[in-house]
Amino acid sequence: MNFVVPSRGNGPRLHLPIAIVIDKSTSTKDIKDLLNNCIVNLVNNMKKETTFRNTVDLLVIHYSSEYEVIADFEILDNVNPYSLVIKNSHGFTHTGGALLYVLQRLDEKKFEWKNLAEKYYQPLMFLLTDGYPDAGKGAPTNVKKYVADSYVTAANEIKNREKEEKLVFIAAGIEQQNGECADMAKLSELSIHPERIIHVKEAGHLNEIEQFFNLIYESTNATFSNTPVDDVINQIWFD
């Protein structure tokens, strides 16, 4: 179903910022190709929707020990989906650092749009990870503390924005066929909405990683139709 945003003529663009934060630590090596196929298919499908193409500004971050900016609020129509793929899986899982960077960029972009008198929807932010905040074996105590503290700070920031309805945050805690699995209890610390922290299994008759990327698509659709995102989650995940 297509939802059409009324044309603004020659006026300022209307923006929908979408941030996708993808874990590329060493443990994701077995699902790297699947993650890559999913994001390519997602962007190709989104670009078929005229409303998405003219409105969505895409921020894509890959992270492990450090984060890498893959797309920095690129207009969807200009995004090459194959530029978004993970080249290699390596490093540990500094989730908090990546999330804090994304929150900072969202603030900067909203400030920029305000100064330009351009209107925007509140951001959608999606996280995919198969692990937990980790500085790696042998890391110094101060580094371990920094990684842990960054995660707590990011969780508080996300929850404050959720309370003010200034952010929709949805996370996938991935369980791989090889036994690697996200710490769902730790992941749940990131949100005041437990239903938006989803246990995603690679194994089984339905690949739920693909299903989660479909949830990103449908959550974008829901924004334009003013449909509550929890309704979308219930329909896709729990029906």
N, C-alpha and C positions, 0 to 999 in steps of 0.2 A: 504494500500500500504506500502511495506517495502522499506526503504532507507538504503543501506548498506554502512557503512564507511569502506574504505580500511583497511585491516589488517596491523598492525604495527609490525607483527612478534613477536620477543622477545623484542622489544623496549618498551619505556615508554607507559603507558596508555594515551589515549585521553579522556579528561573529559568534560562532560556537567553538570555544576552545576545547579540544579533546587531547588529553595526555595519556599515552600508553607507555608504561614502565615495565621493561622485560628483563628478568634475571638471565644473565649469560654466564654465570659462574661455572666452574668445572663440571659440577654435577648435572648440568643441562645438556651435556654433549650428546646424549642418546635421543633427546627430543628437539635438538637444534633444527633439523630439517623440517620437522613438523611445525614448529613455531614459525619458521620462515614461510612455509607454504600458507599457513593460516593468515599471517599479516598481509602477504601479497594478495590472497583471495579477498580479504576484508577490504583493502583499499580499492581493488578493482571493482568490487561490488558497490562500494560507497560512491565511486566516481560515476556510476551509472545513474545516480540520483541527482537531478539538476539542483535541487535545494541543498543537498550536502556539498556539492562542488562549489557553490557560490558562497557558502557560509562557514563550513568547517575549517578551522585552523588547527593543524595537526602538530603536536609535540610528541616526539618519540625518543625515549631514553633507553639505552641498554646499560646494564650495570653489573659489576661483580665487585672487586676490591675498590674500583673507581667507576664513575659513571661516564657515559659517552653520549653526546647529543647527536642524534641521527637525523632528526627533522626538528627545526626550531620555529614552530608556528607557521609552517608552510601552508599556503592555501591548497586545499585538497586537490584542486584541478591541476596544480603544478607538481604534485608529488609523483615521483617515479617509485612504484611499490617495491621494485627490486633493490632500491637503494636502502631499504629499511631492514634488510636481512642481517642476521647475526653471522659474522664472518667466522668466528671461532669462540668456543666456550672455554673460559679460563678464569682463575682467580677465586676469591672468596666472596662473601655475600654481605656487602655494606648497604643494606636496604635503606637504613635511615638517611644516609648521605644522599642517595639518589632521590628519595622522596622530598627531602628538604630543598634540594635544588629545584625540583619541579614546582613546589609551592612558591618558591621565590620567583621563578619565571612567570608563573600565573599572575602573581601580584604585579610584576613589572609590566606585563602585557595589558592587564586591566587598567593600570594607571595610564599607559600610553593611549589606549582607546578612549578613556575618559577625556584626556587632553585634546583628542581629535574630535570630540563630540560624537564618537561612534558607539552604537549600542551593542550589547553583547548578552548572551545567555551565561548563566553561571556555569563554571567548567564541569566537565566529566573527566574523571581520573580513574584509570584502570591499572592494576598491578598484577603481574604474573610472576610467581616464584615457586620453586620446589624446595626451598630451604628455610633458613631462619637467620637472624642477624649474627654474623660470624666474622671474626677477625683472622681466623686461620690458626693452625697449630704453630706454636712457638712465637706467636705475636707478643710483643711487650705488653705489660700490664696497662700502660697508658693508652695504647692503641685499642686494646680490648674494651677499656672504659669508654673511649671515644665512640667506638662503634655502638656500644650499648646505649650510651647517653643520646646519641644522634637518633636512635630508633625511638626512644621515649619522647624526645622533643618533637619528632615528626608525628608520632601518634597524637600527642596533645594538640598540635597544630591542626591536624586533619579533623579531630573530634570537635574542636572549637568551631571550625568552619561548617561542619555538618550541623551543629546546633543552630548556627545562624543562617542555615540553608544557603550557604555561599559555595558549596562544593558537593557534588555527588561522587563518592568514592566507592569503588567495587574492586575486590581482590579475589584472585584465583590462587588457592593453595594447591599446587599440583602434586599428585601422587603418580609416580612413574611405574611402569611395568617392572623395572629393575629394583624396585623397593625404595628408591629415593622418594622422600615425601616432605612436604612443607610442614612446619610446626603450626598446626591450626590454632592452638591455644595462643601462641605468640602472635600470630597473624590477626587474631580477633582483637588484640589490644589496639589495633589501628582505627577502629570504628565504633561509633555508638550504635550502629545498625548490624546486629549479628547476622541477619539474613543476607547482607551484602558481602560477607566473607564466605566464599564458596569453596568447598572441597571438590577438586576437579580430578577425576581419575582418567589416566591415559588408557588403561586396560578396559576390556568389556566390549559389548556389541556396539556401543556408541562411544566414539572418541570425544570425551567431554572437553578437551582442549579446543577442538574445533567448535564445539557448542558455546564455549565461553567467548570466542571471537564473534560468533553470531549474536551473543548478548551485547557486545559492544555496538554492533550494527543496529540492533533493535532499540537499545537505549538511546542512540542518536535519533532514531525515528521518533521515539517517545517524547523527546525534548520538544520537537516541533509540534507535536499533537497535544502537548500539555498532559501527557499520560504519566502517572506516578511510576518511577522506575521500579519500585517494589512490585507493581503489577506485572511488569515485564519479566522480572526475575522469577516470580511465581509461575508465570505462564511457560517460560522456557525451561526452568529447572525443576519445578516441583509438580507440574501437571502430569 
